[in-house]
Amino acid sequence: MILYNVSVIVEDSAHTAIYEWLSYELKNNAFEAKLLKMLDSPHEGTTYCIQMTVENDEQIAHFQQKFIEKLQERIGTHHPEKAFIFDSRMQYIALD
């Protein structure tokens, strides 16, 4: 099982518009992704995290193609240089 996380660090001036877009898009798609707001972010502005649990890298690639590319395009078109996106993959480990 893999936890896929996409962090979006947003300047205050673009925060509301990006939050509203993320919220709408995540509610209206087929992915079971969660939207979180980082409370103690070391960065200025607001940090949002989009997280989902997947079985394999193919599911991540599908999410990237259908959602993350759309997010990158939206930010690049409407909020250039106002947000930074990075992702990470984490594997669940059984505690024996």
Secondary structure, 3 states (H helix, E strand, C coil): CEEEEEEEEECHHHHHHHHHHHHHHHHCCCCCCEEEECCCCCCCCEEEEEEEEECCHHHHHHHHHHHHHHHHHHHHHHCCCCEEEEEEEEECCCCC
